Amino acid sequence: MVSSTILTDIVRDYEAISTAWFSALSPIAHRIFWVLVAIQLTWTAMWWALDREDGLGALASLLRQVVAIGFFYALLLNGGTWIPAVTQSFSQAGAAAAGITKLNPTDVFDQGLALANKILNATAARGLLDKFLASVLAGITALVVVIAFAIIAAQLLVVLVESFIVIGAGVLFLGFAGSQWTRFFTERYLSYVASVGVKLFVLYLIMGVGMGIAARWMSVLERGGFSPIPFFYVMGGSLVFVFLTWHIPSVAGSLTAGAVSLSLADGVHPAILGSRAAGAGLVAAGAVGSAALGGVRWGVDRLRGHTSLHTAGRELPSAPPSGAGVSAPPPADAAQAPSPGTPEPERPKALQPAGDTRDPDVSTM
């Protein structure tokens, strides 16, 4: 006889083998990580040398590199603990919200088998004609219910196996976080981990409610008299249950996968902002000092210009009284006008053509 725990045994086998996967792939991930870190730091140092970056900028860039590398290395070291904790926390939260202690594929499929058996037994005490029609309808309904609950159990099994593959084999993708060019592999892997956790959470919520509804279908089938309505009711409810467990977790997981890269960036962003703020403060202090020195030089140059004008015999323009407008400087012609009594300088004679001895002041009659 086939064991009734065959579906649960599949889940347990994958859970056990995931530990062996993690142990085999973890050293490979560590080697990949440090090779990529060496390439990243070498490339960064080459750009520092080519750009002739100052010490402050190089220090800020190095700090950003160290913070990012340290974060992802801690994730690589503790991935065997942190990654399972993510998926387990989602499933525990879903089970607590749904009010169920445990949920495995075998329990789900057994619920469908019990419901199908109840449907077939509901036609036992019927007449010949009624029993024939009821048996046909009950057989179709029972088959639909068994297939529906088998699909629901398979959906739960797939998500559970998916979580164990993520935990055991996904550690390899943590090694690609050592370089900025390959870090998107790690970010997508973490997005996938969150997506699987959300699918487990939503699946537990839906199944917790659906299993309670399926238990109430038993009482519907126990009502006296033959009527096809209860069979249609159970058949339609089973199909709707399949659609809910198939569609909603997938949509929730796909929506989560696009948001984790921002969360990952926010995880190391405060430290990067701190280093940038420190560098910006030092740069601003240097800029203020340069501006002050430039102001002193400008003042000295202005003082030299006024001093040279004063030594050349020109007076500096007096400052206007307080509250008065600034007067316009005197025109150059007025400043150079001759004083009264001074003879007017002789005007230059007009040019005469060669051989002409006439006085240019004598007018022609």
DRENFIKOL-825938 format. One record per residue (C-alpha): residue number from 1; residue in one letter; y, x, z. Coordinates in Angstrom, 2 decimals. Each point is the difference from the previous one (the first is absolute). Example, Ala and Ser with C-alpha at 12.3 -4.5 7.8 and 13.67 -1.06 7.14 Angstrom:
# DRENFIKOL-825938
<atom 1 "a" <-4.50 12.30 7.80>>
<atom 2 "s" <3.44 1.37 -0.66>>
***
This chain:
# DRENFIKOL-825938
<atom 1 "m" <0.00 0.00 0.00>>
<atom 2 "v" <3.44 1.30 -0.93>>
<atom 3 "s" <2.17 0.75 3.01>>
<atom 4 "s" <2.87 -2.43 0.53>>
<atom 5 "t" <2.28 2.97 0.76>>
<atom 6 "i" <-0.31 1.53 -3.46>>
<atom 7 "l" <3.74 -0.27 -0.75>>
<atom 8 "t" <0.99 1.43 3.37>>
<atom 9 "d" <-2.47 2.85 -0.52>>
<atom 10 "i" <1.81 0.93 -3.22>>
<atom 11 "v" <3.28 0.24 1.89>>
<atom 12 "r" <-1.57 2.11 2.75>>
<atom 13 "d" <-1.52 2.40 -2.54>>
<atom 14 "y" <3.38 0.63 -1.60>>
<atom 15 "e" <1.61 0.39 3.42>>
<atom 16 "a" <-2.56 2.65 0.94>>
<atom 17 "i" <0.25 1.92 -3.28>>
<atom 18 "s" <3.80 0.05 0.12>>
<atom 19 "t" <-0.18 2.46 2.93>>
<atom 20 "a" <-2.05 2.41 -2.13>>
<atom 21 "w" <2.50 -0.35 -2.85>>
<atom 22 "f" <2.87 0.88 2.31>>
<atom 23 "s" <-1.77 3.09 1.38>>
<atom 24 "a" <-0.79 1.29 -3.50>>
<atom 25 "l" <3.42 -0.65 -1.56>>
<atom 26 "s" <2.26 1.04 2.89>>
<atom 27 "p" <-0.35 3.82 -0.57>>
<atom 28 "i" <0.68 -0.49 -3.71>>
<atom 29 "a" <3.13 -1.97 0.81>>
<atom 30 "h" <1.22 2.76 2.34>>
<atom 31 "r" <-0.42 2.67 -2.69>>
<atom 32 "i" <1.83 -2.11 -2.57>>
<atom 33 "f" <2.81 -0.63 2.47>>
<atom 34 "w" <0.71 3.66 0.81>>
<atom 35 "v" <-0.24 1.12 -3.62>>
<atom 36 "l" <2.60 -2.59 -0.94>>
<atom 37 "v" <2.19 1.00 2.96>>
<atom 38 "a" <-0.04 3.64 -1.16>>
<atom 39 "i" <0.94 -1.04 -3.54>>
<atom 40 "q" <2.78 -2.26 1.30>>
<atom 41 "l" <1.58 2.67 2.24>>
<atom 42 "t" <-0.26 2.68 -2.70>>
<atom 43 "w" <1.70 -2.24 -2.54>>
<atom 44 "t" <2.74 -0.91 2.46>>
<atom 45 "a" <0.65 3.66 0.88>>
<atom 46 "m" <0.29 0.88 -3.69>>
<atom 47 "w" <2.67 -2.67 -0.48>>
<atom 48 "w" <1.88 1.27 3.05>>
<atom 49 "a" <0.08 3.47 -1.52>>
<atom 50 "l" <1.03 -1.21 -3.46>>
<atom 51 "d" <2.73 -2.31 1.27>>
<atom 52 "r" <1.21 2.60 2.52>>
<atom 53 "e" <0.24 -2.74 2.56>>
<atom 54 "d" <1.80 0.82 3.22>>
<atom 55 "g" <-1.85 0.33 3.28>>
<atom 56 "l" <1.02 -3.43 1.26>>
<atom 57 "g" <-1.31 -1.85 -3.04>>
<atom 58 "a" <-3.23 1.99 0.02>>
<atom 59 "l" <-0.51 -0.76 3.70>>
<atom 60 "a" <0.53 -3.74 -0.51>>
<atom 61 "s" <-2.43 -0.04 -2.93>>
<atom 62 "l" <-2.58 1.96 2.00>>
<atom 63 "l" <0.34 -2.43 2.89>>
<atom 64 "r" <-0.67 -2.94 -2.31>>
<atom 65 "q" <-3.08 1.72 -1.37>>
<atom 66 "v" <-1.35 0.81 3.48>>
<atom 67 "v" <0.51 -3.56 1.29>>
<atom 68 "a" <-1.79 -1.56 -2.99>>
<atom 69 "i" <-2.87 2.51 0.09>>
<atom 70 "g" <-0.42 -0.41 3.76>>
<atom 71 "f" <-0.13 -3.79 -0.24>>
<atom 72 "f" <-2.64 -0.05 -2.73>>
<atom 73 "y" <-2.07 2.74 1.64>>
<atom 74 "a" <-0.09 -2.03 3.23>>
<atom 75 "l" <-1.15 -2.96 -2.09>>
<atom 76 "l" <-2.71 2.16 -1.57>>
<atom 77 "l" <-1.23 1.26 3.38>>
<atom 78 "n" <-0.08 -3.45 1.60>>
<atom 79 "g" <-0.96 -2.02 -3.07>>
<atom 80 "g" <-3.45 -0.74 1.39>>
<atom 81 "t" <1.64 -1.79 2.94>>
<atom 82 "w" <3.24 -1.39 -1.42>>
<atom 83 "i" <-1.32 -1.51 -3.23>>
<atom 84 "p" <-2.82 -2.04 1.65>>
<atom 85 "a" <2.47 -1.10 2.68>>
<atom 86 "v" <2.20 -1.54 -2.70>>
<atom 87 "t" <-2.76 -2.14 -1.51>>
<atom 88 "q" <-1.54 -0.90 3.36>>
<atom 89 "s" <3.34 -1.07 1.43>>
<atom 90 "f" <0.52 -2.39 -2.91>>
<atom 91 "s" <-3.48 -1.52 0.35>>
<atom 92 "q" <0.33 -0.32 3.79>>
<atom 93 "a" <3.37 -1.70 -0.38>>
<atom 94 "g" <-1.43 -2.44 -2.53>>
<atom 95 "a" <-3.01 -0.79 2.20>>
<atom 96 "a" <2.23 -0.55 3.04>>
<atom 97 "a" <2.33 -2.28 -1.95>>
<atom 98 "a" <-2.90 -2.01 -1.46>>
<atom 99 "g" <-1.69 -0.32 3.40>>
<atom 100 "i" <-3.32 1.57 -1.00>>
<atom 101 "t" <-1.85 2.83 1.73>>
<atom 102 "k" <-1.81 1.46 -3.00>>
<atom 103 "l" <-0.45 -0.79 -3.65>>
<atom 104 "n" <-2.49 1.60 -2.36>>
<atom 105 "p" <-1.38 -0.98 -3.42>>
<atom 106 "t" <-3.32 -1.17 1.43>>
<atom 107 "d" <1.67 -2.53 2.30>>
<atom 108 "v" <2.01 -1.37 -2.91>>
<atom 109 "f" <-3.04 -0.38 -2.26>>
<atom 110 "d" <-2.06 -1.53 2.82>>
<atom 111 "q" <2.73 -2.60 0.43>>
<atom 112 "g" <-0.37 -0.94 -3.66>>
<atom 113 "l" <-3.79 -0.19 0.24>>
<atom 114 "a" <0.20 -2.25 3.06>>
<atom 115 "l" <2.44 -2.28 -1.79>>
<atom 116 "a" <-2.24 -0.15 -3.10>>
<atom 117 "n" <-3.02 -0.83 2.15>>
<atom 118 "k" <1.96 -2.80 1.65>>
<atom 119 "i" <0.91 -1.40 -3.43>>
<atom 120 "l" <-3.63 -0.06 -1.15>>
<atom 121 "n" <-1.22 -1.63 3.21>>
<atom 122 "a" <2.63 -2.74 -0.29>>
<atom 123 "t" <-2.06 -1.71 -2.77>>
<atom 124 "a" <-3.30 -0.17 1.86>>
<atom 125 "a" <0.23 -3.62 1.24>>
<atom 126 "r" <0.88 -1.68 -3.31>>
<atom 127 "g" <-1.71 -2.41 -2.32>>
<atom 128 "l" <-1.74 1.15 -3.16>>
<atom 129 "l" <2.92 -0.57 -2.36>>
<atom 130 "d" <2.64 0.95 2.49>>
<atom 131 "k" <-2.02 3.03 0.99>>
<atom 132 "f" <-0.30 1.19 -3.60>>
<atom 133 "l" <3.73 -0.30 -0.69>>
<atom 134 "a" <0.90 1.40 3.38>>
<atom 135 "s" <-2.45 2.88 -0.40>>
<atom 136 "v" <1.51 1.00 -3.35>>
<atom 137 "l" <3.52 -0.14 1.37>>
<atom 138 "a" <-1.00 1.73 3.22>>
<atom 139 "g" <-1.80 2.75 -1.91>>
<atom 140 "i" <3.06 0.70 -2.15>>
<atom 141 "t" <2.26 -0.05 3.04>>
<atom 142 "a" <-2.28 2.30 1.99>>
<atom 143 "l" <-0.18 2.46 -2.91>>
<atom 144 "v" <3.79 0.06 -0.31>>
<atom 145 "v" <0.38 0.52 3.74>>
<atom 146 "v" <-2.51 2.88 0.06>>
<atom 147 "i" <1.69 1.72 -2.96>>
<atom 148 "a" <3.44 -0.54 1.52>>
<atom 149 "f" <-0.93 1.48 3.37>>
<atom 150 "a" <-1.85 2.85 -1.71>>
<atom 151 "i" <3.22 0.87 -1.86>>
<atom 152 "i" <1.99 -0.23 3.24>>
<atom 153 "a" <-2.48 2.26 1.79>>
<atom 154 "a" <0.09 2.42 -2.94>>
<atom 155 "q" <3.80 0.08 0.15>>
<atom 156 "l" <-0.12 0.95 3.67>>
<atom 157 "l" <-2.71 2.58 -0.68>>
<atom 158 "v" <2.03 1.57 -2.82>>
<atom 159 "v" <3.10 0.37 2.16>>
<atom 160 "l" <-1.99 1.50 2.89>>
<atom 161 "v" <-1.77 2.48 -2.28>>
<atom 162 "e" <3.35 0.79 -1.60>>
<atom 163 "s" <1.42 0.86 3.42>>
<atom 164 "f" <-2.87 2.42 0.73>>
<atom 165 "i" <0.44 1.70 -3.37>>
<atom 166 "v" <3.71 0.38 0.73>>
<atom 167 "i" <-0.77 1.54 3.39>>
<atom 168 "g" <-2.77 2.35 -1.10>>
<atom 169 "a" <0.82 1.08 -3.55>>
<atom 170 "g" <3.76 -0.48 0.06>>
<atom 171 "v" <0.59 3.08 2.15>>
<atom 172 "l" <-0.11 2.05 -3.19>>
<atom 173 "f" <3.31 -1.52 -1.12>>
<atom 174 "l" <1.71 1.16 3.21>>
<atom 175 "g" <-0.38 3.56 -1.26>>
<atom 176 "f" <2.35 -0.69 -2.91>>
<atom 177 "a" <2.94 -0.41 2.39>>
<atom 178 "g" <0.64 3.75 0.06>>
<atom 179 "s" <2.29 -0.07 -3.04>>
<atom 180 "q" <2.77 -2.28 -1.14>>
<atom 181 "w" <-1.56 -0.22 -3.48>>
<atom 182 "t" <-3.33 -1.39 1.27>>
<atom 183 "r" <1.22 -1.87 3.07>>
<atom 184 "f" <0.02 -3.32 -1.83>>
<atom 185 "f" <-3.84 0.05 0.14>>
<atom 186 "t" <0.21 -0.04 3.80>>
<atom 187 "e" <2.65 -2.71 -0.01>>
<atom 188 "r" <-2.12 -2.21 -2.23>>
<atom 189 "y" <-3.02 0.61 2.20>>
<atom 190 "l" <1.93 -1.07 3.10>>
<atom 191 "s" <1.21 -3.05 -1.89>>
<atom 192 "y" <-3.62 -0.81 -0.79>>
<atom 193 "v" <-0.95 0.37 3.69>>
<atom 194 "a" <2.73 -2.45 1.00>>
<atom 195 "s" <-1.05 -2.35 -2.81>>
<atom 196 "v" <-3.61 -0.07 1.22>>
<atom 197 "g" <1.15 -0.63 3.57>>
<atom 198 "v" <2.18 -2.91 -1.08>>
<atom 199 "k" <-2.86 -1.49 -2.03>>
<atom 200 "l" <-2.26 0.15 3.07>>
<atom 201 "f" <2.71 -1.60 2.12>>
<atom 202 "v" <0.58 -2.90 -2.40>>
<atom 203 "l" <-3.72 -0.43 -0.65>>
<atom 204 "y" <-0.72 -0.37 3.71>>
<atom 205 "l" <2.75 -2.59 0.30>>
<atom 206 "i" <-1.29 -2.07 -2.92>>
<atom 207 "m" <-3.66 0.23 0.99>>
<atom 208 "g" <0.72 -0.80 3.62>>
<atom 209 "v" <1.53 -3.31 -1.06>>
<atom 210 "g" <-2.50 -0.63 -2.81>>
<atom 211 "m" <-3.07 0.49 2.17>>
<atom 212 "g" <1.32 -2.60 2.43>>
<atom 213 "i" <0.61 -2.44 -2.85>>
<atom 214 "a" <-3.51 0.59 -1.37>>
<atom 215 "a" <-1.46 -0.78 3.42>>
<atom 216 "r" <1.73 -3.40 -0.06>>
<atom 217 "w" <-1.58 -0.80 -3.37>>
<atom 218 "m" <-3.30 -0.40 1.84>>
<atom 219 "s" <1.23 -3.13 1.75>>
<atom 220 "v" <1.23 -1.46 -3.30>>
<atom 221 "l" <-3.51 0.22 -1.48>>
<atom 222 "e" <-1.58 -1.72 3.02>>
<atom 223 "r" <1.74 -3.33 -0.61>>
<atom 224 "g" <-2.28 -2.94 -0.77>>
<atom 225 "g" <-0.43 -1.49 -3.46>>
<atom 226 "f" <-0.11 1.71 -3.34>>
<atom 227 "s" <3.29 0.93 -1.60>>
<atom 228 "p" <0.75 2.81 -2.46>>
<atom 229 "i" <3.47 0.54 1.48>>
<atom 230 "p" <-1.11 2.28 2.86>>
<atom 231 "f" <-1.94 2.18 -2.46>>
<atom 232 "f" <3.01 0.32 -2.29>>
<atom 233 "y" <2.13 0.70 3.05>>
<atom 234 "v" <-2.22 2.89 1.11>>
<atom 235 "m" <-0.34 1.32 -3.56>>
<atom 236 "g" <3.75 0.04 -0.63>>
<atom 237 "g" <0.74 1.46 3.41>>
<atom 238 "s" <-2.42 2.87 -0.62>>
<atom 239 "l" <1.65 0.84 -3.33>>
<atom 240 "v" <3.46 -0.07 1.57>>
<atom 241 "f" <-1.27 2.27 2.78>>
<atom 242 "v" <-1.22 2.47 -2.63>>
<atom 243 "f" <3.35 -0.03 -1.77>>
<atom 244 "l" <1.92 0.64 3.23>>
<atom 245 "t" <-2.17 2.93 1.06>>
<atom 246 "w" <0.09 1.51 -3.49>>
<atom 247 "h" <3.66 -0.39 -0.91>>
<atom 248 "i" <2.19 0.29 3.11>>
<atom 249 "p" <-1.34 3.33 1.39>>
<atom 250 "s" <0.31 1.65 -3.41>>
<atom 251 "v" <3.61 -1.14 -0.39>>
<atom 252 "a" <0.88 1.12 3.53>>
<atom 253 "g" <-1.58 3.41 -0.56>>
<atom 254 "s" <1.77 0.54 -3.33>>
<atom 255 "l" <3.37 -0.87 1.53>>
<atom 256 "t" <-0.56 2.49 2.83>>
<atom 257 "a" <-0.93 2.85 -2.33>>
<atom 258 "g" <3.51 0.21 -1.42>>
<atom 259 "a" <1.78 0.37 3.38>>
<atom 260 "v" <-1.78 2.85 1.67>>
<atom 261 "s" <1.71 2.84 -1.95>>
<atom 262 "l" <3.36 -1.09 1.53>>
<atom 263 "s" <-1.57 0.00 3.47>>
<atom 264 "l" <-1.42 3.44 -0.62>>
<atom 265 "a" <3.36 1.28 -1.15>>
<atom 266 "d" <1.64 -1.54 3.07>>
<atom 267 "g" <-2.48 1.83 2.22>>
<atom 268 "v" <1.40 3.45 -0.83>>
<atom 269 "h" <3.49 -1.09 -1.03>>
<atom 270 "p" <1.66 0.20 3.46>>
<atom 271 "a" <-0.90 3.66 0.40>>
<atom 272 "i" <1.29 0.76 -3.49>>
<atom 273 "l" <3.24 -1.83 0.73>>
<atom 274 "g" <0.38 1.99 3.20>>
<atom 275 "s" <-0.26 3.30 -1.83>>
<atom 276 "r" <2.45 -1.21 -2.65>>
<atom 277 "a" <2.46 -1.11 2.66>>
<atom 278 "a" <-0.15 3.39 1.70>>
<atom 279 "g" <0.57 1.78 -3.29>>
<atom 280 "a" <2.82 -2.35 -0.95>>
<atom 281 "g" <1.70 0.64 3.34>>
<atom 282 "l" <-0.03 3.76 -0.51>>
<atom 283 "v" <1.22 -0.36 -3.57>>
<atom 284 "a" <2.81 -2.30 1.13>>
<atom 285 "a" <1.03 2.51 2.65>>
<atom 286 "g" <0.16 2.72 -2.63>>
<atom 287 "a" <2.03 -2.25 -2.28>>
<atom 288 "v" <2.51 -0.70 2.78>>
<atom 289 "g" <0.36 3.72 0.67>>
<atom 290 "s" <0.56 0.71 -3.68>>
<atom 291 "a" <2.60 -2.75 -0.22>>
<atom 292 "a" <1.84 1.39 3.02>>
<atom 293 "l" <0.02 3.50 -1.47>>
<atom 294 "g" <1.28 -1.37 -3.32>>
<atom 295 "g" <2.80 -1.81 1.85>>
<atom 296 "v" <1.07 3.19 1.74>>
<atom 297 "r" <0.07 1.88 -3.29>>
<atom 298 "w" <2.07 -2.74 -1.64>>
<atom 299 "g" <2.52 0.13 2.86>>
<atom 300 "v" <0.33 3.76 -0.24>>
<atom 301 "d" <0.57 -0.20 -3.76>>
<atom 302 "r" <2.71 -2.64 0.46>>
<atom 303 "l" <1.70 2.10 2.65>>
<atom 304 "r" <0.00 3.02 -2.29>>
<atom 305 "g" <1.56 -2.05 -2.82>>
<atom 306 "h" <2.82 -1.28 2.21>>
<atom 307 "t" <0.61 3.48 1.36>>
<atom 308 "s" <0.31 1.48 -3.49>>
<atom 309 "l" <2.49 -2.71 -0.99>>
<atom 310 "h" <2.09 0.67 3.08>>
<atom 311 "t" <0.11 3.74 -0.60>>
<atom 312 "a" <1.08 -0.63 -3.61>>
<atom 313 "g" <3.22 -1.62 1.23>>
<atom 314 "r" <-0.99 -3.63 -0.21>>
<atom 315 "e" <0.08 -2.33 2.91>>
<atom 316 "l" <-2.96 -2.07 0.93>>
<atom 317 "p" <0.59 -3.73 -0.34>>
<atom 318 "s" <0.83 -1.46 3.35>>
<atom 319 "a" <-2.31 -2.66 1.33>>
<atom 320 "p" <1.41 -3.51 -0.10>>
<atom 321 "p" <0.90 -1.60 3.28>>
<atom 322 "s" <-2.59 -2.14 1.70>>
<atom 323 "g" <-0.27 -3.39 -1.61>>
<atom 324 "a" <2.05 1.01 -3.07>>
<atom 325 "g" <-1.36 0.13 -3.49>>
<atom 326 "v" <-0.60 3.25 -1.74>>
<atom 327 "s" <3.03 1.00 -2.09>>
<atom 328 "a" <-0.48 1.21 -3.51>>
<atom 329 "p" <0.65 3.72 -0.62>>
<atom 330 "p" <3.34 0.86 -1.67>>
<atom 331 "p" <-0.12 0.35 -3.77>>
<atom 332 "a" <-0.30 3.45 -1.40>>
<atom 333 "d" <3.26 -0.32 -2.03>>
<atom 334 "a" <1.97 -0.95 3.08>>
<atom 335 "a" <-1.40 2.87 1.98>>
<atom 336 "q" <0.99 2.47 -2.75>>
<atom 337 "a" <3.45 -1.50 -0.86>>
<atom 338 "p" <2.84 2.59 0.12>>
<atom 339 "s" <2.55 -0.25 2.76>>
<atom 340 "p" <3.63 -0.89 -0.82>>
<atom 341 "g" <2.05 2.94 -1.24>>
<atom 342 "t" <-2.90 1.82 -1.44>>
<atom 343 "p" <0.59 0.83 -3.68>>
<atom 344 "e" <-2.33 -1.65 -2.38>>
<atom 345 "p" <-2.36 2.46 -1.59>>
<atom 346 "e" <0.66 0.81 -3.62>>
<atom 347 "r" <-2.01 -2.05 -2.41>>
<atom 348 "p" <-2.05 1.89 -2.55>>
<atom 349 "k" <1.47 0.18 -3.45>>
<atom 350 "a" <-1.62 -1.90 -2.77>>
<atom 351 "l" <-2.02 1.93 -2.43>>
<atom 352 "q" <1.88 0.96 -3.16>>
<atom 353 "p" <-1.47 0.77 -3.35>>
<atom 354 "a" <0.04 3.59 -1.14>>
<atom 355 "g" <3.37 1.11 -1.51>>
<atom 356 "d" <2.03 -2.85 1.56>>
<atom 357 "t" <2.86 1.49 2.06>>
<atom 358 "r" <1.71 -3.24 0.97>>
<atom 359 "d" <0.49 -0.96 3.55>>
<atom 360 "p" <-2.50 -2.76 0.81>>
<atom 361 "d" <2.62 -1.71 2.21>>
<atom 362 "v" <2.42 -0.48 -2.88>>
<atom 363 "s" <-0.56 -3.32 -1.64>>
<atom 364 "t" <-0.02 -0.29 -3.73>>
<atom 365 "m" <3.08 -1.75 -1.35>>
***
